[in-house]
Amino acid sequence: MTPVQPPRLAAWLLRQFGSSPKNESIIGDLNERFRQGRSRMWYWRQVTIAIIESAFTDLRTRKLVGLRAVVLGLIVIHIVGNTMFNLFGRVLAATQYFRLIGVMLVPTGTPFPVWVYPFFAAVVFIVGMVSGWVVGRLHRRHRAAMVLLYALSMLLYLFGFAIVEGLETSALSGGGSFAFYLVNCTVVLMGILFGGTFHMSRRDATCAQNVSS
Amino acid sequence: MTKREQLGSFELMVMLALIRLGDNAYGVPISEELERRTGRDVSIGSVYAALERLEDKGFVTSELGEATPERGGRAKRYFRVTARGLKEVRETQRALVKLWHGLPELQGGKA
């Protein structure tokens, strides 16, 4: 009988977003206990706790660096967002579905055709990815913790924006649609996390393992 | 009074588990020992987070050991209490015993 394998995706997530330099040892320990009869649910729970705990441990003594990462990320996402929407916004504004007011891309209220959704999501993803990449790149030694902190603060920012400003004023809502806003918020967060780990090359992983040993 | 690194309550538990386990102190036995002694679920991530803080404070050192197939070929990381760590545990014990002493609410093991 083939032995049950530990969840690979969970181990991969821990390797990408765990801030501990001892991630490989943690995965080894989790695999050992999993093969002693622990469930997949237990494994996922352990990975989630390990990611959160290691980020807190990393940020505990680096609060100013964390603040810098968040501020930097917010500045970059605004610059890149404005640039991208200026470029692609003109394409969208040429259609009947959006119009540009200054640099603001505002839906006209005409129902969108299907192609608008992936196009818009791709632009949002790229904006998130570039900002996540910059934050990760400039905080290489504490990459995972800083990218996670930035993603969390962006989540709070988007949530706060929706409450304070209302969905109608955000291009992410496509004219007030909560589902459209939710999807685009998820896409931008995915972009940040993807961009933040994009340059996590094999060489970086080896360096991290060497530092810890 | 000079400022010194102190042990948090979970860090103290991890230090005591390390002392008990001796040469076999790596993630799995440490978390099992803590679960057995405290009767609570202990996550491996929390144990490692505490061990890293203890390493930063100079109370613990670690080194890589052997890899095994059930670990997916990943090496075990063994932890050891340093002389400074042992001294800190003794001082914490002394302070706790002094604080404990003479509290009628805590005598006899009943709340």
HADDOCK unambig.tbl for C-alpha pairs under 7 A between the chains (distance, minus, plus):
assign (segid A and resid 24 and name CA) (segid B and resid 74 and name CA) 6.64 0.50 0.50
assign (segid A and resid 25 and name CA) (segid B and resid 74 and name CA) 6.51 0.50 0.50
assign (segid A and resid 25 and name CA) (segid B and resid 75 and name CA) 6.33 0.50 0.50
assign (segid A and resid 25 and name CA) (segid B and resid 76 and name CA) 5.96 0.50 0.50
assign (segid A and resid 25 and name CA) (segid B and resid 77 and name CA) 6.14 0.50 0.50
assign (segid A and resid 28 and name CA) (segid B and resid 71 and name CA) 4.49 0.50 0.50
assign (segid A and resid 28 and name CA) (segid B and resid 72 and name CA) 6.48 0.50 0.50
assign (segid A and resid 28 and name CA) (segid B and resid 74 and name CA) 5.19 0.50 0.50
assign (segid A and resid 28 and name CA) (segid B and resid 75 and name CA) 6.97 0.50 0.50
assign (segid A and resid 29 and name CA) (segid B and resid 27 and name CA) 6.00 0.50 0.50
assign (segid A and resid 29 and name CA) (segid B and resid 28 and name CA) 5.71 0.50 0.50
assign (segid A and resid 29 and name CA) (segid B and resid 71 and name CA) 6.54 0.50 0.50
assign (segid A and resid 31 and name CA) (segid B and resid 70 and name CA) 6.67 0.50 0.50
assign (segid A and resid 31 and name CA) (segid B and resid 71 and name CA) 5.13 0.50 0.50
assign (segid A and resid 31 and name CA) (segid B and resid 72 and name CA) 6.85 0.50 0.50
assign (segid A and resid 32 and name CA) (segid B and resid 70 and name CA) 5.42 0.50 0.50
assign (segid A and resid 32 and name CA) (segid B and resid 71 and name CA) 4.94 0.50 0.50
assign (segid A and resid 35 and name CA) (segid B and resid 70 and name CA) 6.67 0.50 0.50
assign (segid A and resid 46 and name CA) (segid B and resid 43 and name CA) 6.03 0.50 0.50
assign (segid A and resid 46 and name CA) (segid B and resid 44 and name CA) 6.77 0.50 0.50
assign (segid A and resid 46 and name CA) (segid B and resid 45 and name CA) 6.58 0.50 0.50
assign (segid A and resid 49 and name CA) (segid B and resid 45 and name CA) 5.94 0.50 0.50
assign (segid A and resid 50 and name CA) (segid B and resid 45 and name CA) 3.81 0.50 0.50
assign (segid A and resid 50 and name CA) (segid B and resid 46 and name CA) 6.54 0.50 0.50
assign (segid A and resid 53 and name CA) (segid B and resid 45 and name CA) 6.46 0.50 0.50
assign (segid A and resid 53 and name CA) (segid B and resid 46 and name CA) 6.16 0.50 0.50
assign (segid A and resid 53 and name CA) (segid B and resid 49 and name CA) 6.22 0.50 0.50
assign (segid A and resid 54 and name CA) (segid B and resid 49 and name CA) 5.80 0.50 0.50
assign (segid A and resid 57 and name CA) (segid B and resid 49 and name CA) 6.33 0.50 0.50
assign (segid A and resid 213 and name CA) (segid B and resid 63 and name CA) 6.40 0.50 0.50
assign (segid A and resid 213 and name CA) (segid B and resid 64 and name CA) 6.35 0.50 0.50
